[in-house]
Amino acid sequence: MAAPVKKPDAVRSFPKPEFTDAEAGALDFPSANSRSYNYFQPAKMRATTYEDVTFDVQPDPARHLTQGWIYGFADGEGGYPQDWTALKSSDWHRFRDPNQEWEQTIYRNNANVVRQIQQNLANAKLAKAYQNWAPGWVRFVERNLGAWMHAENGIGLHVFVACQRSAPTNMINNAIAVNSAHKMRFAQDLALYNLDLSEADIGFDGSVHRSVWHEDPAWQGVRENAERLTAIGDWAEALFATNVVYETLVGGLFRSHLVMQISARNGDYVTPSLVGTGENDFSRDLAYTRSLLSLLVRDSEHGAANVELLQTWLSEWLPVSLHAAQELQPIWSHPAERVVPFADSFAAAKDDLRSVLADLGVPEPKELSA
């Protein structure tokens, strides 16, 4: 039998990589060696880190997206429609958050606040600070500060979380998202404080805040105000009605012009340190709100129309918040030591609103003078 004939090895060939200069990669751009972004105009001579990591993270067809939005919704709208608010702007991208909030600052600032609160509460426990509270002040805190926790959580979760996606630029959305984080963190701080006081052996009822929020006549105006704010569809109207009207007339009235004023006179040096963090949050949130609305009311093309629209919104929401504030009047008589009367606190809150309206060029309504 003949031996099988061995076939010659097949010659194999492999494609060889061929390196060529791609047109864009081969070009020498003026900023090729730059370590900073220059696809936007910074507010000052040099871009800040905040601008570098926030500006144009979400581009739109007005900037860079030459073929339109890369995604859309079932109804045909794409991306971030500008008609999700009735306010108009000739350039939404002009807004810069005066707080310059970005990922690092969000975690750093809130971590510092939580650390401060934890230290204060730990020191209060060691010093048995709660044991010196008068029974009347215990009742005031368990009912009213506990009820306020519901307002903070509801506003943060159902107003700001809802509208932080709707603004047409990432710069605005970031600021609103931080606003929502502030509210929910402060509500959590109040909840944890409520638990601490429940364990302090001072007769503190940590569950009564639920019935107060749902049934106490003094709190039903605030509850109605907060719940109506959650139903606003226009994100800018929600921002204006909440941060400008509700927060100055109701939030500031309760936090700053009541609790912060009378706590020490009632032997309580712990609650002001906690509530003060909420006031500091609001100060920052009002700063970005004023900055954004100021740009819109001074817009060269739409400014006059925007002012008229803010007046319309003010006429709708001012009576709601004035009613909520006035309904709170009975709680001024709860503490044994009352430093300021309700009329003075209410007048100070209305002055706060007047200041914001004057800054925005919105005429003062006659209701504020009543």
ZAPA-817018 format. One record per residue (C-alpha): residue number from 0; residue in one letter; x negated, y, z negated. Coordinates in Angstrom, 2 decimals. Layout:
<atoms>
+-----+-----+---------+---------+---------+
!   n ! res !       x !       y !       z !
+-----+-----+---------+---------+---------+
! NUM !   A !       X !       Y !       Z !
...
+-----+-----+---------+---------+---------+
</atoms>
This chain:
<atoms>
+-----+-----+---------+---------+---------+
!   n ! res !       x !       y !       z !
+-----+-----+---------+---------+---------+
!   0 !   M !    0.00 !    0.00 !    0.00 !
!   1 !   A !   -1.43 !    3.30 !    1.09 !
!   2 !   A !   -2.22 !    5.87 !   -1.63 !
!   3 !   P !    0.14 !    8.85 !   -1.65 !
!   4 !   V !   -1.16 !   11.90 !    0.07 !
!   5 !   K !   -1.67 !   14.78 !   -2.35 !
!   6 !   K !   -0.05 !   18.00 !   -1.18 !
!   7 !   P !   -2.25 !   21.05 !   -1.22 !
!   8 !   D !   -1.57 !   23.50 !   -4.05 !
!   9 !   A !    0.82 !   26.24 !   -3.01 !
!  10 !   V !   -0.67 !   29.64 !   -2.88 !
!  11 !   R !    1.22 !   31.85 !   -5.32 !
!  12 !   S !    1.32 !   35.56 !   -5.10 !
!  13 !   F !    2.61 !   38.06 !   -7.62 !
!  14 !   P !    3.64 !   41.63 !   -6.94 !
!  15 !   K !    0.99 !   43.97 !   -8.16 !
!  16 !   P !    2.07 !   47.01 !  -10.17 !
!  17 !   E !    1.59 !   50.19 !   -8.29 !
!  18 !   F !    1.26 !   53.33 !  -10.36 !
!  19 !   T !    2.45 !   56.51 !   -8.75 !
!  20 !   D !    3.09 !   59.99 !  -10.05 !
!  21 !   A !    6.81 !   60.57 !  -10.56 !
!  22 !   E !    7.67 !   64.06 !   -9.38 !
!  23 !   A !    8.80 !   65.40 !  -12.76 !
!  24 !   G !    6.04 !   63.67 !  -14.70 !
!  25 !   A !    3.35 !   64.96 !  -12.39 !
!  26 !   L !    4.35 !   68.58 !  -12.74 !
!  27 !   D !    2.54 !   70.80 !  -15.20 !
!  28 !   F !    5.16 !   72.72 !  -17.16 !
!  29 !   P !    4.23 !   75.94 !  -18.99 !
!  30 !   S !    5.46 !   74.48 !  -22.29 !
!  31 !   A !    4.04 !   70.99 !  -21.79 !
!  32 !   N !    1.82 !   71.29 !  -24.87 !
!  33 !   S !    4.33 !   73.15 !  -27.04 !
!  34 !   R !    5.34 !   71.58 !  -30.37 !
!  35 !   S !    8.64 !   73.48 !  -30.58 !
!  36 !   Y !   11.81 !   73.46 !  -28.52 !
!  37 !   N !   12.54 !   76.33 !  -26.17 !
!  38 !   Y !   15.75 !   75.33 !  -24.43 !
!  39 !   F !   17.67 !   77.85 !  -26.55 !
!  40 !   Q !   17.17 !   81.42 !  -27.67 !
!  41 !   P !   16.31 !   81.50 !  -31.39 !
!  42 !   A !   17.94 !   84.09 !  -33.62 !
!  43 !   K !   14.52 !   85.52 !  -34.50 !
!  44 !   M !   11.11 !   85.51 !  -32.83 !
!  45 !   R !   10.47 !   81.86 !  -33.68 !
!  46 !   A !   12.97 !   79.06 !  -34.02 !
!  47 !   T !   13.54 !   77.70 !  -37.51 !
!  48 !   T !   13.52 !   74.01 !  -38.33 !
!  49 !   Y !   17.27 !   74.30 !  -38.77 !
!  50 !   E !   17.65 !   75.52 !  -35.20 !
!  51 !   D !   15.23 !   72.94 !  -33.80 !
!  52 !   V !   17.13 !   69.99 !  -35.26 !
!  53 !   T !   20.68 !   71.33 !  -34.91 !
!  54 !   F !   21.03 !   73.53 !  -31.85 !
!  55 !   D !   22.36 !   71.75 !  -28.74 !
!  56 !   V !   22.34 !   68.34 !  -30.42 !
!  57 !   Q !   25.77 !   68.16 !  -28.81 !
!  58 !   P !   25.45 !   69.95 !  -25.46 !
!  59 !   D !   28.45 !   70.93 !  -23.38 !
!  60 !   P !   29.16 !   71.76 !  -19.73 !
!  61 !   A !   28.43 !   75.42 !  -20.46 !
!  62 !   R !   24.89 !   74.38 !  -21.41 !
!  63 !   H !   22.94 !   71.57 !  -19.79 !
!  64 !   L !   25.77 !   69.14 !  -18.88 !
!  65 !   T !   26.00 !   70.04 !  -15.19 !
!  66 !   Q !   28.44 !   67.23 !  -14.34 !
!  67 !   G !   30.91 !   67.83 !  -17.16 !
!  68 !   W !   31.51 !   65.99 !  -20.40 !
!  69 !   I !   30.05 !   62.49 !  -20.55 !
!  70 !   Y !   33.09 !   61.16 !  -22.44 !
!  71 !   G !   36.74 !   62.04 !  -22.87 !
!  72 !   F !   40.02 !   61.20 !  -24.51 !
!  73 !   A !   43.06 !   59.29 !  -23.31 !
!  74 !   D !   44.97 !   62.49 !  -22.54 !
!  75 !   G !   42.25 !   63.61 !  -20.16 !
!  76 !   E !   40.49 !   66.11 !  -22.39 !
!  77 !   G !   36.75 !   65.74 !  -22.64 !
!  78 !   G !   34.19 !   66.37 !  -25.34 !
!  79 !   Y !   34.90 !   69.35 !  -27.54 !
!  80 !   P !   37.76 !   71.33 !  -25.95 !
!  81 !   Q !   37.65 !   75.02 !  -26.77 !
!  82 !   D !   41.43 !   75.22 !  -26.84 !
!  83 !   W !   41.54 !   73.27 !  -30.10 !
!  84 !   T !   41.71 !   76.74 !  -31.63 !
!  85 !   A !   43.59 !   79.80 !  -30.49 !
!  86 !   L !   40.57 !   82.00 !  -31.30 !
!  87 !   K !   38.34 !   82.77 !  -28.32 !
!  88 !   S !   34.64 !   83.42 !  -27.92 !
!  89 !   S !   32.52 !   84.50 !  -24.98 !
!  90 !   D !   29.74 !   82.29 !  -26.41 !
!  91 !   W !   30.45 !   79.82 !  -29.21 !
!  92 !   H !   26.75 !   78.97 !  -29.34 !
!  93 !   R !   25.83 !   82.31 !  -30.87 !
!  94 !   F !   26.79 !   81.09 !  -34.33 !
!  95 !   R !   23.99 !   80.33 !  -36.78 !
!  96 !   D !   24.72 !   79.05 !  -40.27 !
!  97 !   P !   23.28 !   81.63 !  -42.71 !
!  98 !   N !   22.70 !   78.74 !  -45.14 !
!  99 !   Q !   20.66 !   76.91 !  -42.45 !
! 100 !   E !   22.09 !   73.55 !  -43.47 !
! 101 !   W !   20.69 !   70.45 !  -41.83 !
! 102 !   E !   20.11 !   66.86 !  -42.91 !
! 103 !   Q !   17.27 !   67.55 !  -45.34 !
! 104 !   T !   18.90 !   70.53 !  -47.04 !
! 105 !   I !   22.21 !   68.69 !  -47.47 !
! 106 !   Y !   20.60 !   65.87 !  -49.44 !
! 107 !   R !   18.15 !   68.11 !  -51.28 !
! 108 !   N !   20.69 !   70.70 !  -52.42 !
! 109 !   N !   23.36 !   68.23 !  -53.47 !
! 110 !   A !   20.80 !   66.00 !  -55.23 !
! 111 !   N !   19.59 !   69.02 !  -57.20 !
! 112 !   V !   23.15 !   69.88 !  -58.23 !
! 113 !   V !   23.94 !   66.31 !  -59.31 !
! 114 !   R !   20.66 !   66.10 !  -61.24 !
! 115 !   Q !   21.44 !   69.37 !  -63.02 !
! 116 !   I !   24.93 !   68.21 !  -63.97 !
! 117 !   Q !   23.70 !   64.84 !  -65.24 !
! 118 !   Q !   21.10 !   66.54 !  -67.42 !
! 119 !   N !   23.63 !   68.98 !  -68.84 !
! 120 !   L !   26.11 !   66.22 !  -69.65 !
! 121 !   A !   23.40 !   64.04 !  -71.21 !
! 122 !   N !   22.29 !   66.95 !  -73.40 !
! 123 !   A !   25.89 !   67.64 !  -74.38 !
! 124 !   K !   26.32 !   64.05 !  -75.54 !
! 125 !   L !   23.14 !   64.13 !  -77.60 !
! 126 !   A !   24.11 !   67.41 !  -79.21 !
! 127 !   K !   27.70 !   66.23 !  -79.77 !
! 128 !   A !   28.78 !   69.50 !  -78.17 !
! 129 !   Y !   32.33 !   68.30 !  -77.54 !
! 130 !   Q !   33.00 !   67.75 !  -81.24 !
! 131 !   N !   33.15 !   71.53 !  -81.77 !
! 132 !   W !   36.00 !   72.04 !  -79.32 !
! 133 !   A !   39.28 !   73.22 !  -80.76 !
! 134 !   P !   42.25 !   70.91 !  -80.02 !
! 135 !   G !   43.83 !   73.62 !  -77.87 !
! 136 !   W !   40.78 !   73.79 !  -75.64 !
! 137 !   V !   40.69 !   70.00 !  -75.32 !
! 138 !   R !   44.29 !   70.14 !  -74.06 !
! 139 !   F !   43.44 !   72.96 !  -71.65 !
! 140 !   V !   40.52 !   71.09 !  -70.07 !
! 141 !   E !   42.25 !   67.71 !  -69.85 !
! 142 !   R !   45.30 !   69.20 !  -68.14 !
! 143 !   N !   44.02 !   72.04 !  -66.00 !
! 144 !   L !   40.47 !   71.13 !  -65.05 !
! 145 !   G !   41.72 !   67.61 !  -64.39 !
! 146 !   A !   44.47 !   68.94 !  -62.13 !
! 147 !   W !   41.98 !   71.09 !  -60.22 !
! 148 !   M !   40.08 !   67.91 !  -59.35 !
! 149 !   H !   43.01 !   66.88 !  -57.11 !
! 150 !   A !   42.97 !   70.21 !  -55.28 !
! 151 !   E !   39.23 !   69.98 !  -54.59 !
! 152 !   N !   39.41 !   66.40 !  -53.35 !
! 153 !   G !   42.45 !   67.01 !  -51.17 !
! 154 !   I !   40.95 !   70.08 !  -49.51 !
! 155 !   G !   37.60 !   68.41 !  -48.92 !
! 156 !   L !   38.97 !   65.14 !  -47.58 !
! 157 !   H !   42.03 !   66.25 !  -45.64 !
! 158 !   V !   41.16 !   69.77 !  -44.47 !
! 159 !   F !   37.42 !   70.06 !  -43.86 !
! 160 !   V !   36.72 !   66.44 !  -42.92 !
! 161 !   A !   39.59 !   66.68 !  -40.45 !
! 162 !   C !   38.47 !   69.90 !  -38.76 !
! 163 !   Q !   34.67 !   69.42 !  -38.85 !
! 164 !   R !   34.89 !   67.39 !  -35.60 !
! 165 !   S !   37.04 !   69.88 !  -33.74 !
! 166 !   A !   34.83 !   72.96 !  -33.37 !
! 167 !   P !   33.17 !   73.37 !  -29.95 !
! 168 !   T !   29.52 !   73.33 !  -31.10 !
! 169 !   N !   27.42 !   71.17 !  -33.36 !
! 170 !   M !   26.23 !   74.27 !  -35.24 !
! 171 !   I !   29.78 !   75.03 !  -36.41 !
! 172 !   N !   30.68 !   71.39 !  -37.04 !
! 173 !   N !   27.59 !   70.94 !  -39.23 !
! 174 !   A !   28.54 !   73.86 !  -41.45 !
! 175 !   I !   32.11 !   72.60 !  -41.87 !
! 176 !   A !   30.88 !   69.07 !  -42.59 !
! 177 !   V !   28.67 !   70.40 !  -45.39 !
! 178 !   N !   31.71 !   72.30 !  -46.69 !
! 179 !   S !   33.62 !   69.01 !  -46.93 !
! 180 !   A !   30.68 !   67.36 !  -48.70 !
! 181 !   H !   30.63 !   70.19 !  -51.25 !
! 182 !   K !   34.32 !   69.75 !  -52.02 !
! 183 !   M !   34.21 !   65.98 !  -52.39 !
! 184 !   R !   31.04 !   66.07 !  -54.49 !
! 185 !   F !   32.56 !   68.66 !  -56.83 !
! 186 !   A !   35.75 !   66.59 !  -57.14 !
! 187 !   Q !   33.61 !   63.60 !  -58.04 !
! 188 !   D !   31.71 !   65.69 !  -60.60 !
! 189 !   L !   35.01 !   66.64 !  -62.22 !
! 190 !   A !   36.14 !   63.00 !  -62.24 !
! 191 !   L !   32.94 !   61.86 !  -63.95 !
! 192 !   Y !   33.23 !   64.71 !  -66.45 !
! 193 !   N !   36.77 !   63.55 !  -67.15 !
! 194 !   L !   35.43 !   60.06 !  -67.95 !
! 195 !   D !   32.72 !   61.46 !  -70.24 !
! 196 !   L !   35.25 !   63.49 !  -72.20 !
! 197 !   S !   37.57 !   60.47 !  -72.45 !
! 198 !   E !   34.77 !   58.61 !  -74.26 !
! 199 !   A !   33.76 !   61.52 !  -76.52 !
! 200 !   D !   36.12 !   60.65 !  -79.40 !
! 201 !   I !   37.82 !   64.06 !  -79.35 !
! 202 !   G !   41.33 !   62.89 !  -78.48 !
! 203 !   F !   40.87 !   63.69 !  -74.79 !
! 204 !   D !   43.54 !   62.08 !  -72.56 !
! 205 !   G !   41.74 !   61.27 !  -69.31 !
! 206 !   S !   44.91 !   60.28 !  -67.45 !
! 207 !   V !   47.22 !   63.23 !  -68.08 !
! 208 !   H !   45.87 !   65.15 !  -65.08 !
! 209 !   R !   47.97 !   62.98 !  -62.76 !
! 210 !   S !   51.27 !   63.99 !  -64.28 !
! 211 !   V !   50.12 !   67.62 !  -64.49 !
! 212 !   W !   49.30 !   67.69 !  -60.78 !
! 213 !   H !   52.60 !   66.07 !  -59.83 !
! 214 !   E !   55.01 !   67.56 !  -62.36 !
! 215 !   D !   53.70 !   70.63 !  -64.22 !
! 216 !   P !   55.54 !   73.69 !  -62.79 !
! 217 !   A !   52.41 !   75.83 !  -63.14 !
! 218 !   W !   50.54 !   73.60 !  -60.68 !
! 219 !   Q !   53.22 !   72.99 !  -58.07 !
! 220 !   G !   52.38 !   76.17 !  -56.15 !
! 221 !   V !   48.74 !   75.11 !  -55.87 !
! 222 !   R !   49.76 !   71.62 !  -54.87 !
! 223 !   E !   52.10 !   72.93 !  -52.17 !
! 224 !   N !   49.41 !   75.30 !  -50.88 !
! 225 !   A !   46.81 !   72.53 !  -50.68 !
! 226 !   E !   49.17 !   70.08 !  -48.99 !
! 227 !   R !   50.31 !   72.62 !  -46.41 !
! 228 !   L !   46.70 !   73.38 !  -45.53 !
! 229 !   T !   46.16 !   69.72 !  -44.63 !
! 230 !   A !   48.84 !   69.96 !  -41.92 !
! 231 !   I !   47.18 !   72.74 !  -39.88 !
! 232 !   G !   46.23 !   71.57 !  -36.38 !
! 233 !   D !   44.06 !   74.53 !  -35.35 !
! 234 !   W !   40.60 !   74.03 !  -36.92 !
! 235 !   A !   39.80 !   77.76 !  -37.10 !
! 236 !   E !   43.15 !   78.54 !  -38.69 !
! 237 !   A !   42.48 !   75.82 !  -41.28 !
! 238 !   L !   39.09 !   77.36 !  -41.97 !
! 239 !   F !   40.50 !   80.88 !  -42.33 !
! 240 !   A !   43.55 !   79.89 !  -44.37 !
! 241 !   T !   41.44 !   77.78 !  -46.74 !
! 242 !   N !   38.13 !   79.58 !  -47.23 !
! 243 !   V !   39.31 !   83.15 !  -46.82 !
! 244 !   V !   42.85 !   83.16 !  -48.24 !
! 245 !   Y !   43.31 !   80.14 !  -50.53 !
! 246 !   E !   39.81 !   79.96 !  -51.98 !
! 247 !   T !   39.58 !   83.63 !  -52.88 !
! 248 !   L !   43.09 !   84.00 !  -54.27 !
! 249 !   V !   43.52 !   80.58 !  -55.91 !
! 250 !   G !   40.16 !   78.82 !  -56.13 !
! 251 !   G !   38.20 !   81.84 !  -57.31 !
! 252 !   L !   41.06 !   82.87 !  -59.59 !
! 253 !   F !   40.95 !   79.56 !  -61.46 !
! 254 !   R !   37.25 !   78.71 !  -61.36 !
! 255 !   S !   35.58 !   82.10 !  -61.68 !
! 256 !   H !   38.16 !   84.44 !  -63.18 !
! 257 !   L !   39.53 !   81.99 !  -65.76 !
! 258 !   V !   37.41 !   78.94 !  -66.63 !
! 259 !   M !   34.04 !   80.65 !  -66.29 !
! 260 !   Q !   35.27 !   83.63 !  -68.33 !
! 261 !   I !   36.86 !   81.93 !  -71.33 !
! 262 !   S !   34.96 !   78.67 !  -71.86 !
! 263 !   A !   32.20 !   80.07 !  -74.08 !
! 264 !   R !   34.68 !   81.95 !  -76.30 !
! 265 !   N !   36.35 !   78.59 !  -76.93 !
! 266 !   G !   33.11 !   76.92 !  -78.02 !
! 267 !   D !   32.49 !   75.22 !  -74.67 !
! 268 !   Y !   29.10 !   75.76 !  -73.03 !
! 269 !   V !   29.24 !   72.63 !  -70.87 !
! 270 !   T !   32.23 !   73.21 !  -68.60 !
! 271 !   P !   30.90 !   76.53 !  -67.17 !
! 272 !   S !   27.70 !   74.81 !  -66.02 !
! 273 !   L !   29.80 !   72.29 !  -64.13 !
! 274 !   V !   32.35 !   74.69 !  -62.69 !
! 275 !   G !   29.54 !   77.07 !  -61.76 !
! 276 !   T !   28.23 !   74.52 !  -59.26 !
! 277 !   G !   31.61 !   74.61 !  -57.54 !
! 278 !   E !   31.50 !   78.38 !  -57.42 !
! 279 !   N !   28.00 !   78.28 !  -55.94 !
! 280 !   D !   29.24 !   75.85 !  -53.30 !
! 281 !   F !   32.07 !   78.20 !  -52.40 !
! 282 !   S !   29.70 !   81.15 !  -52.18 !
! 283 !   R !   27.68 !   79.29 !  -49.54 !
! 284 !   D !   30.78 !   78.08 !  -47.71 !
! 285 !   L !   32.28 !   81.55 !  -47.62 !
! 286 !   A !   28.99 !   82.91 !  -46.23 !
! 287 !   Y !   29.12 !   80.71 !  -43.11 !
! 288 !   T !   32.86 !   81.37 !  -42.72 !
! 289 !   R !   32.36 !   85.12 !  -42.79 !
! 290 !   S !   29.45 !   84.85 !  -40.37 !
! 291 !   L !   31.47 !   82.81 !  -37.87 !
! 292 !   L !   34.62 !   84.93 !  -38.06 !
! 293 !   S !   32.56 !   88.13 !  -37.87 !
! 294 !   L !   31.12 !   86.99 !  -34.56 !
! 295 !   L !   34.61 !   86.28 !  -33.24 !
! 296 !   V !   36.21 !   89.58 !  -34.31 !
! 297 !   R !   33.26 !   91.50 !  -32.83 !
! 298 !   D !   33.23 !   89.55 !  -29.59 !
! 299 !   S !   32.94 !   91.96 !  -26.67 !
! 300 !   E !   35.62 !   90.17 !  -24.66 !
! 301 !   H !   38.01 !   88.62 !  -27.19 !
! 302 !   G !   37.39 !   90.59 !  -30.40 !
! 303 !   A !   40.61 !   92.63 !  -30.46 !
! 304 !   A !   42.79 !   89.60 !  -29.71 !
! 305 !   N !   41.00 !   87.60 !  -32.40 !
! 306 !   V !   41.66 !   90.30 !  -35.02 !
! 307 !   E !   45.37 !   90.26 !  -34.13 !
! 308 !   L !   45.45 !   86.49 !  -34.46 !
! 309 !   L !   43.77 !   86.61 !  -37.86 !
! 310 !   Q !   46.42 !   89.12 !  -38.94 !
! 311 !   T !   49.12 !   86.69 !  -37.82 !
! 312 !   W !   47.53 !   83.84 !  -39.76 !
! 313 !   L !   47.10 !   86.10 !  -42.79 !
! 314 !   S !   50.79 !   87.05 !  -42.75 !
! 315 !   E !   51.67 !   83.33 !  -42.80 !
! 316 !   W !   49.24 !   82.10 !  -45.46 !
! 317 !   L !   48.92 !   85.08 !  -47.81 !
! 318 !   P !   52.41 !   84.63 !  -49.32 !
! 319 !   V !   51.71 !   80.92 !  -49.88 !
! 320 !   S !   48.49 !   81.56 !  -51.79 !
! 321 !   L !   49.88 !   84.57 !  -53.68 !
! 322 !   H !   52.74 !   82.38 !  -54.87 !
! 323 !   A !   50.32 !   79.59 !  -55.89 !
! 324 !   A !   48.19 !   82.06 !  -57.84 !
! 325 !   Q !   51.15 !   83.65 !  -59.63 !
! 326 !   E !   52.54 !   80.23 !  -60.57 !
! 327 !   L !   49.31 !   79.54 !  -62.48 !
! 328 !   Q !   49.93 !   82.44 !  -64.87 !
! 329 !   P !   51.24 !   80.29 !  -67.78 !
! 330 !   I !   47.93 !   78.45 !  -68.18 !
! 331 !   W !   46.25 !   81.74 !  -69.21 !
! 332 !   S !   48.12 !   81.45 !  -72.50 !
! 333 !   H !   46.97 !   77.88 !  -73.27 !
! 334 !   P !   43.53 !   78.56 !  -74.84 !
! 335 !   A !   43.35 !   79.95 !  -78.36 !
! 336 !   E !   40.74 !   82.50 !  -77.28 !
! 337 !   R !   41.85 !   84.45 !  -74.21 !
! 338 !   V !   39.14 !   86.78 !  -72.96 !
! 339 !   V !   40.95 !   88.28 !  -69.98 !
! 340 !   P !   44.67 !   88.63 !  -69.25 !
! 341 !   F !   46.13 !   87.13 !  -66.09 !
! 342 !   A !   46.73 !   90.55 !  -64.54 !
! 343 !   D !   43.01 !   91.37 !  -64.67 !
! 344 !   S !   42.00 !   87.98 !  -63.26 !
! 345 !   F !   44.56 !   88.25 !  -60.47 !
! 346 !   A !   43.43 !   91.78 !  -59.60 !
! 347 !   A !   39.81 !   90.58 !  -59.38 !
! 348 !   A !   40.82 !   87.73 !  -57.04 !
! 349 !   K !   42.71 !   90.14 !  -54.78 !
! 350 !   D !   39.66 !   92.39 !  -54.70 !
! 351 !   D !   37.61 !   89.42 !  -53.50 !
! 352 !   L !   40.02 !   88.90 !  -50.63 !
! 353 !   R !   40.01 !   92.61 !  -49.77 !
! 354 !   S !   36.22 !   92.47 !  -49.46 !
! 355 !   V !   36.35 !   89.62 !  -46.96 !
! 356 !   L !   39.13 !   91.23 !  -44.91 !
! 357 !   A !   37.27 !   94.53 !  -44.78 !
! 358 !   D !   34.16 !   92.74 !  -43.55 !
! 359 !   L !   36.21 !   91.13 !  -40.78 !
! 360 !   G !   37.97 !   94.35 !  -39.82 !
! 361 !   V !   41.40 !   92.89 !  -40.63 !
! 362 !   P !   43.79 !   95.53 !  -42.03 !
! 363 !   E !   44.76 !   95.03 !  -45.64 !
! 364 !   P !   48.37 !   93.79 !  -45.94 !
! 365 !   K !   50.73 !   95.58 !  -48.27 !
! 366 !   E !   51.22 !   92.41 !  -50.34 !
! 367 !   L !   47.75 !   92.84 !  -51.82 !
! 368 !   S !   48.70 !   96.19 !  -53.28 !
! 369 !   A !   51.77 !   94.86 !  -55.06 !
+-----+-----+---------+---------+---------+
</atoms>
